[in-house]
Amino acid sequence: MTQSPTGPQNLIHMANDIAHFFATNGDRRAAVLAISNHLKSFWTPSMRRKLIREMQTGRSDEPLEDLPREALRFLREDPRHETSQLPEGSARGAVTSAAANELI
């Protein structure tokens, strides 16, 4: 049986992959904001809700890693957060953003 592209396990895997990409810049706050921006810009609200539900229940085989967890908490706590996604995928103003300073 093939797994649904928007099934919880696949969403966790994708969120972890996105986190690995943004973690390479070495700045945790910037990475969390960039992940938040990516999830809000490119994922549907239902995909984000599924991932948040899965994060809360913790029933999946693959655990959701810390960076995407922080990004989801940030989006859940600040649903009106406006993204500033650049074409190459980095977050504009991530290091100086007041919102990023509140993350950690």
C-alpha positions as CSV (number, residue, x, y, z in Angstrom):
1,M,0.0,0.0,0.0
2,T,1.4,3.4,-0.9
3,Q,1.4,6.2,1.6
4,S,-0.7,9.3,0.9
5,P,1.5,12.4,0.1
6,T,-0.4,14.3,2.8
7,G,-0.5,11.4,5.3
8,P,0.9,12.2,8.7
9,Q,4.1,10.1,8.3
10,N,4.9,11.7,5.0
11,L,4.3,15.2,6.4
12,I,6.6,14.5,9.3
13,H,9.3,13.2,6.9
14,M,9.0,16.3,4.7
15,A,9.0,18.7,7.7
16,N,12.2,17.0,9.0
17,D,13.8,17.3,5.5
18,I,12.9,21.0,5.3
19,A,14.4,21.5,8.8
20,H,17.6,19.8,7.7
21,F,17.9,22.2,4.8
22,F,17.4,25.3,6.9
23,A,19.5,24.1,9.8
24,T,22.6,24.3,7.6
25,N,22.9,28.1,8.0
26,G,23.9,27.6,11.7
27,D,21.5,30.1,13.2
28,R,18.7,28.3,15.1
29,R,16.3,31.3,15.3
30,A,16.7,32.0,11.6
31,A,16.1,28.3,10.8
32,V,12.9,28.2,12.9
33,L,11.6,31.3,11.2
34,A,12.6,30.0,7.7
35,I,10.8,26.7,8.4
36,S,7.7,28.6,9.6
37,N,7.8,30.7,6.5
38,H,8.1,27.7,4.3
39,L,5.3,25.8,6.0
40,K,3.0,28.8,5.8
41,S,3.9,29.7,2.2
42,F,3.9,26.3,0.6
43,W,1.8,24.0,2.7
44,T,-2.0,24.0,2.9
45,P,-3.7,24.8,6.2
46,S,-4.9,21.2,6.4
47,M,-1.4,19.9,6.0
48,R,-0.2,22.1,8.8
49,R,-3.2,21.1,11.0
50,K,-2.4,17.4,10.4
51,L,1.2,17.9,11.3
52,I,0.3,19.8,14.5
53,R,-2.2,17.0,15.4
54,E,0.5,14.4,14.8
55,M,3.0,16.4,16.9
56,Q,0.5,16.5,19.8
57,T,-0.3,12.8,19.7
58,G,3.2,11.5,18.9
59,R,2.0,8.3,17.4
60,S,4.1,8.3,14.2
61,D,7.0,5.9,13.5
62,E,9.3,8.8,12.6
63,P,9.5,11.5,15.3
64,L,9.1,15.2,14.4
65,E,12.4,16.8,15.1
66,D,12.9,19.9,17.4
67,L,13.2,22.6,14.7
68,P,9.9,21.8,12.9
69,R,8.3,21.5,16.3
70,E,9.4,25.0,17.2
71,A,8.3,26.3,13.8
72,L,4.8,24.7,14.3
73,R,4.5,26.1,17.8
74,F,5.5,29.5,16.4
75,L,2.8,29.3,13.7
76,R,0.2,28.1,16.2
77,E,1.0,30.9,18.7
78,D,1.1,33.6,16.0
79,P,-1.4,32.5,13.2
80,R,-1.3,36.0,11.7
81,H,2.4,35.8,11.1
82,E,3.2,37.3,7.7
83,T,5.7,35.3,5.7
84,S,8.6,36.9,3.9
85,Q,9.7,34.1,1.7
86,L,12.5,34.8,-0.8
87,P,12.6,32.9,-4.1
88,E,15.6,30.8,-3.0
89,G,13.8,29.8,0.1
90,S,15.6,31.8,2.8
91,A,13.7,34.0,5.2
92,R,14.1,37.7,4.7
93,G,15.0,39.4,8.0
94,A,15.1,36.2,9.9
95,V,18.0,37.1,12.1
96,T,16.7,40.6,13.0
97,S,13.0,39.8,13.2
98,A,11.4,40.6,16.5
99,A,9.3,37.5,16.0
100,A,12.4,35.3,15.7
101,N,13.8,36.8,18.9
102,E,10.7,35.6,20.7
103,L,11.1,32.0,19.6
104,I,13.9,30.8,21.8
